[in-house]
Amino acid sequence: MKVHLYLSSPEYTRTRSDSSESSRIGLLLSLLTGNTSNQCISKVIIEFTNRFDYALSQRSDIKKFYRMFRDLARLTELSPNSIVWVANNNFERAYMEYRLGIRLPFIRVLRPLGVIGEDSQYSYPSDLPKPNDSTLIALNHSGSNVFRLLQKTNVPLLVIPNEHTNYGGPNALRQFKGFIEFPYQVSTMKFYENLASGVTMLIPTPQFLERIWLNRDHEVFYFMNVLRDLTPSFANLYRRSAPLYPHVRGFPDWSGYMDYYAAEFAPYILYFDSFQELKDFAVMKNIRTNEITEKQKEFYKQTQKSTIAEWKSIFRTMEYI
C-alpha cells in the first residue's frame, strides 16, 4: 500500500493513499488488534487520492491487503467514529468497492481546494513563445501520440515540452485562448486549480478519449479497463442501480467516475469529439464569454466553501476543534 502520514498529533492522525512509502500499514493494522496496548490511540482519517492499492503487484500481498481493508470497513460499520474515510474524486470509492467486493457507503468525496499558493506563482518560461489569446496551449504527455496527430490538422497550438515542468500554472494558462488536456488520470490537481482560476479548458469527450485509447494513441493508465467495467460489475455484484454517480446526458455511464466528465464540472468545460471539432474551436474568435469564466470561478468558490465546511464538520465530530 502507498500510504503517507502527513499530519499528526496525539489526538489526530491522517493518512493518504498516494505514491509515498508504505510505512503506515502498521498503523492501520494496529486498529484491528485485540490488544489495546498496541493500538494507535489517535483518531484516524484515511484520504484516498490515487488508488488505495497503487503499486501492489504480489498476489499474496494483495490478498492480505484487501483482507485488511475489509476488516477496517467492518470496524467502521461497528464503530462509525473509529475511522473517517475520505476521497478527493469520484473514482476512489467505486474502485475500492470493485476490488474488495463490498459496499463502502461511508466514504465521502471532498474536492481539492484548487488553491495555488505563493510558492506556485512561478513565472512562464522565457524561452517559449509569449502567451497570446489566439493560441491554444497543452502540456506534452510522454504516454500520448495525440499531439503528433494534431500536427496534421494545423491547429494553432503550443505544446509545452516535457522539460518545462514549471510552465506558469493557471496564471499562465489564462493568457491563452484555452488549455487542451487529454486526461491520463481520473483527476489531477491542475484540473481543480484551473477550475478555481477560471482557465478555459478543452477536453475530449469520453467517447473520443476511449477511441484514441483503443487505438493506442493515448495512455489512460491501467484503470481504463476498470472504468469501462464498473457499471455492469456494480449491477451484477451488488444488485444496485448503476452508476454510483450521475453522468452527463449523452456520455457513457463510466464517465461519471472521471472528474473531467463529472456532471457538476461539465458546464464549465468545452468538449470536442474529434480533432476536427478541436480545430473548429481553435479558429473561432471567441470560444466562450467572460460571463462563463466568472460563473466558473464563482462555482468553484462555492465548492471550496463546501469542502472546508465538511472538513470542519469532521474535525468537530472527532472533537479536534
C-alpha positions as CSV (number, residue, x, y, z in Angstrom):
1,M,0.0,0.0,0.0
2,K,1.1,3.5,-0.7
3,V,0.1,5.5,2.5
4,H,1.6,8.7,3.6
5,L,1.2,10.2,7.1
6,Y,1.5,13.9,6.6
7,L,-0.2,15.4,9.6
8,S,-0.4,14.1,13.1
9,S,-1.0,15.0,16.8
10,P,-1.7,12.9,19.9
11,E,-5.4,13.2,19.1
12,Y,-5.4,13.1,15.3
13,T,-3.8,11.1,12.5
14,R,-4.3,11.4,8.8
15,T,-3.1,9.0,6.2
16,R,-3.3,9.4,2.4
17,S,-3.0,6.8,-0.3
18,D,-0.6,8.1,-2.9
19,S,2.9,7.4,-4.2
20,S,4.8,7.7,-0.9
21,E,6.4,4.9,1.1
22,S,4.3,2.2,2.7
23,S,5.4,2.5,6.3
24,R,1.8,3.3,7.6
25,I,0.3,-0.2,7.1
26,G,1.3,-1.0,10.7
27,L,-0.8,2.0,11.9
28,L,-3.9,0.6,10.2
29,L,-3.2,-2.9,11.3
30,S,-3.0,-1.7,14.9
31,L,-6.6,-0.7,14.8
32,L,-7.6,-4.3,14.2
33,T,-5.6,-5.9,17.0
34,G,-7.4,-7.1,20.2
35,N,-4.5,-5.8,22.3
36,T,-5.4,-2.2,23.2
37,S,-1.8,-1.5,24.3
38,N,-0.7,-2.0,20.7
39,Q,-3.4,0.1,19.1
40,C,-3.0,3.5,17.6
41,I,-4.6,5.9,20.1
42,S,-5.1,8.7,17.5
43,K,-8.3,9.3,15.7
44,V,-7.6,8.3,12.1
45,I,-8.6,9.8,8.7
46,I,-7.8,7.9,5.6
47,E,-7.8,10.0,2.5
48,F,-7.8,8.2,-0.9
49,T,-6.4,10.2,-3.8
50,N,-4.7,7.7,-6.2
51,R,-6.0,4.1,-5.9
52,F,-5.7,2.5,-2.5
53,D,-3.7,-0.5,-3.8
54,Y,-1.4,1.5,-6.1
55,A,1.8,-0.4,-7.0
56,L,0.9,-3.6,-5.2
57,S,1.9,-6.5,-7.5
58,Q,2.5,-9.7,-5.5
59,R,-0.7,-11.7,-5.3
60,S,-0.1,-12.8,-1.7
61,D,0.4,-9.1,-0.7
62,I,-2.8,-8.1,-2.5
63,K,-4.8,-10.8,-0.8
64,K,-3.6,-9.8,2.7
65,F,-4.0,-6.1,1.9
66,Y,-7.6,-6.5,0.7
67,R,-8.4,-8.5,3.8
68,M,-7.1,-5.7,6.0
69,F,-9.4,-3.1,4.3
70,R,-12.4,-5.4,4.5
71,D,-11.7,-5.7,8.2
72,L,-11.3,-1.9,8.5
73,A,-14.6,-1.5,6.8
74,R,-16.3,-3.8,9.2
75,L,-14.7,-1.9,12.1
76,T,-16.1,1.3,10.7
77,E,-19.6,-0.1,10.4
78,L,-19.5,-1.3,14.0
79,S,-17.8,1.9,15.3
80,P,-18.6,4.7,12.9
81,N,-16.3,7.2,14.6
82,S,-13.3,4.9,14.7
83,I,-12.1,5.8,11.2
84,V,-13.1,8.6,8.8
85,W,-12.8,7.7,5.1
86,V,-12.4,10.5,2.6
87,A,-11.8,10.6,-1.2
88,N,-11.0,13.6,-3.3
89,N,-12.6,12.2,-6.5
90,N,-15.5,10.1,-7.7
91,F,-13.4,7.0,-8.7
92,E,-11.9,6.0,-5.4
93,R,-15.0,4.6,-3.7
94,A,-16.1,2.9,-6.9
95,Y,-12.7,1.4,-7.4
96,M,-12.4,0.1,-3.9
97,E,-15.9,-1.5,-4.0
98,Y,-15.0,-3.1,-7.3
99,R,-11.7,-4.6,-5.9
100,L,-13.0,-5.5,-2.4
101,G,-16.4,-6.8,-3.4
102,I,-18.1,-4.9,-0.6
103,R,-20.0,-1.6,-0.2
104,L,-18.4,1.4,1.4
105,P,-21.2,4.0,1.8
106,F,-19.3,5.9,4.5
107,I,-16.6,7.2,2.0
108,R,-17.3,10.8,1.4
109,V,-16.0,12.9,-1.5
110,L,-14.3,16.2,-0.6
111,R,-12.9,18.1,-3.5
112,P,-9.4,19.6,-3.5
113,L,-9.5,23.4,-3.0
114,G,-7.5,24.2,-6.1
115,V,-5.6,26.9,-4.3
116,I,-2.3,28.0,-5.7
117,G,0.0,29.4,-3.0
118,E,2.8,31.9,-3.3
119,D,5.3,29.1,-4.0
120,S,3.3,28.1,-7.0
121,Q,3.4,31.5,-8.6
122,Y,6.4,30.6,-10.8
123,S,6.9,32.5,-14.0
124,Y,6.2,31.4,-17.5
125,P,9.4,30.1,-19.2
126,S,11.2,32.9,-21.1
127,D,12.4,30.6,-23.9
128,L,8.8,29.8,-25.0
129,P,6.6,31.9,-27.3
130,K,4.8,34.7,-25.5
131,P,1.3,33.8,-24.3
132,N,-1.5,35.2,-26.6
133,D,-5.3,34.8,-26.7
134,S,-5.3,33.4,-30.2
135,T,-3.3,30.2,-29.5
136,L,-4.3,27.1,-27.6
137,I,-1.8,25.5,-25.2
138,A,-1.2,22.0,-24.0
139,L,1.3,20.1,-21.8
140,N,3.1,17.3,-23.5
141,H,2.5,13.8,-22.2
142,S,5.0,11.0,-22.7
143,G,2.3,8.4,-23.0
144,S,0.4,10.1,-25.8
145,N,0.6,10.3,-29.6
146,V,-2.2,12.8,-29.9
147,F,0.0,15.9,-30.3
148,R,1.8,14.3,-33.3
149,L,-1.7,13.6,-34.8
150,L,-2.7,17.1,-34.1
151,Q,0.2,18.5,-36.2
152,K,-1.6,17.2,-39.3
153,T,-4.6,19.3,-38.6
154,N,-2.7,22.6,-38.5
155,V,-4.4,23.6,-35.2
156,P,-2.7,26.8,-33.8
157,L,-1.3,25.1,-30.7
158,L,1.7,25.5,-28.4
159,V,2.7,22.2,-26.7
160,I,4.9,22.8,-23.6
161,P,7.8,20.3,-23.8
162,N,8.4,17.7,-21.0
163,E,11.4,19.6,-19.6
164,H,9.2,22.6,-18.6
165,T,7.6,21.1,-15.6
166,N,7.1,24.7,-14.3
167,Y,5.0,26.2,-17.0
168,G,3.5,29.1,-15.1
169,G,0.4,27.3,-13.8
170,P,-3.2,28.7,-14.2
171,N,-1.9,32.3,-14.3
172,A,0.0,31.5,-17.5
173,L,-2.8,29.3,-19.0
174,R,-5.4,32.0,-18.6
175,Q,-3.4,34.2,-21.0
176,F,-4.0,31.7,-23.9
177,K,-7.2,31.0,-25.8
178,G,-7.6,27.8,-24.0
179,F,-5.9,24.8,-22.4
180,I,-6.2,21.4,-24.1
181,E,-5.9,18.3,-21.9
182,F,-6.2,14.7,-22.9
183,P,-6.9,13.0,-19.5
184,Y,-4.4,10.4,-18.4
185,Q,-5.8,10.1,-14.8
186,V,-9.4,10.3,-13.4
187,S,-8.4,13.6,-11.9
188,T,-5.3,15.8,-11.3
189,M,-4.5,18.7,-9.1
190,K,-4.1,21.0,-12.0
191,F,-7.7,20.3,-13.1
192,Y,-9.0,21.8,-9.8
193,E,-6.5,24.6,-9.9
194,N,-7.7,25.5,-13.4
195,L,-11.3,25.3,-12.5
196,A,-10.7,27.6,-9.5
197,S,-8.7,30.1,-11.6
198,G,-11.1,30.4,-14.5
199,V,-8.9,28.7,-17.1
200,T,-10.8,27.8,-20.3
201,M,-10.3,24.0,-20.7
202,L,-10.9,21.9,-23.8
203,I,-11.2,18.2,-23.2
204,P,-12.1,15.3,-25.5
205,T,-15.5,13.7,-24.9
206,P,-15.3,10.3,-23.1
207,Q,-16.2,8.6,-26.4
208,F,-13.3,10.3,-28.2
209,L,-10.9,9.6,-25.3
210,E,-12.0,5.9,-25.4
211,R,-11.4,5.8,-29.2
212,I,-7.9,7.2,-29.0
213,W,-7.1,4.9,-26.1
214,L,-8.3,1.8,-28.0
215,N,-6.2,2.9,-31.0
216,R,-3.2,3.1,-28.6
217,D,-2.7,6.8,-29.3
218,H,-3.1,7.8,-25.7
219,E,-2.4,6.2,-22.3
220,V,-5.1,6.4,-19.6
221,F,-3.1,4.2,-17.1
222,Y,-4.2,0.8,-16.2
223,F,-7.6,1.6,-14.8
224,M,-9.3,2.4,-18.1
225,N,-10.5,-1.2,-18.3
226,V,-11.9,-0.9,-14.8
227,L,-13.8,2.3,-15.7
228,R,-15.5,0.6,-18.6
229,D,-16.4,-2.4,-16.4
230,L,-17.7,-0.5,-13.4
231,T,-21.4,-0.3,-14.4
232,P,-22.1,-4.0,-15.2
233,S,-20.0,-5.1,-12.3
234,F,-21.9,-2.9,-9.8
235,A,-25.2,-4.1,-11.3
236,N,-24.2,-7.8,-11.1
237,L,-22.3,-7.9,-7.9
238,Y,-24.2,-5.6,-5.6
239,R,-27.7,-5.5,-7.2
240,R,-27.5,-1.8,-7.2
241,S,-28.7,0.6,-9.9
242,A,-25.6,1.8,-11.6
243,P,-23.8,4.1,-11.9
244,L,-22.8,5.3,-8.5
245,Y,-22.5,8.9,-9.7
246,P,-24.6,10.7,-12.3
247,H,-23.2,11.2,-15.8
248,V,-23.8,13.9,-18.4
249,R,-26.6,13.0,-20.8
250,G,-25.1,11.5,-23.9
251,F,-21.9,10.4,-22.2
252,P,-21.3,6.8,-21.2
253,D,-22.1,5.7,-17.7
254,W,-18.4,5.2,-16.8
255,S,-17.7,8.9,-17.4
256,G,-19.3,9.8,-14.1
257,Y,-16.3,8.3,-12.3
258,M,-13.8,10.7,-14.0
259,D,-13.8,14.2,-12.6
260,Y,-13.1,15.6,-16.1
261,Y,-16.6,14.4,-17.0
262,A,-18.4,14.8,-13.6
263,A,-21.8,16.4,-14.0
264,E,-21.1,19.3,-11.7
265,F,-17.9,20.3,-13.6
266,A,-19.2,19.7,-17.2
267,P,-20.9,23.1,-17.7
268,Y,-17.5,24.8,-17.4
269,I,-15.6,22.6,-19.9
270,L,-15.6,22.6,-23.7
271,Y,-15.7,19.1,-25.0
272,F,-14.6,18.0,-28.5
273,D,-15.5,14.7,-30.2
274,S,-12.8,14.7,-32.9
275,F,-9.6,16.5,-33.9
276,Q,-11.7,18.4,-36.4
277,E,-14.0,19.7,-33.7
278,L,-10.9,20.8,-31.8
279,K,-9.7,22.7,-34.9
280,D,-13.2,24.3,-35.1
281,F,-12.7,25.7,-31.6
282,A,-9.2,26.8,-32.5
283,V,-10.4,29.0,-35.4
284,M,-13.3,30.6,-33.5
285,K,-12.7,34.2,-32.5
286,N,-14.2,33.7,-29.0
287,I,-14.7,30.2,-27.7
288,R,-16.5,31.4,-24.6
289,T,-17.7,34.6,-22.8
290,N,-16.2,36.3,-19.8
291,E,-19.5,35.7,-18.1
292,I,-19.0,31.9,-18.2
293,T,-15.5,32.4,-16.9
294,E,-16.8,34.3,-13.9
295,K,-19.5,31.8,-13.3
296,Q,-16.9,29.0,-13.3
297,K,-14.8,30.9,-10.7
298,E,-17.8,31.6,-8.5
299,F,-18.9,27.9,-8.8
300,Y,-15.6,26.7,-7.5
301,K,-15.6,29.3,-4.7
302,Q,-18.8,27.6,-3.5
303,T,-17.1,24.2,-3.9
304,Q,-14.2,25.4,-1.8
305,K,-16.6,26.6,0.9
306,S,-18.4,23.3,0.9
307,T,-15.1,21.3,1.2
308,I,-13.9,23.5,4.1
309,A,-17.2,23.1,5.9
310,E,-17.1,19.3,5.5
311,W,-13.6,19.2,6.9
312,K,-14.6,21.4,9.9
313,S,-17.5,19.0,10.5
314,I,-15.2,16.0,10.5
315,F,-12.8,17.7,13.0
316,R,-15.7,18.8,15.1
317,T,-17.1,15.2,15.2
318,M,-13.7,14.0,16.2
319,E,-13.6,16.7,18.9
320,Y,-10.5,18.1,17.3
321,I,-11.9,21.6,17.2
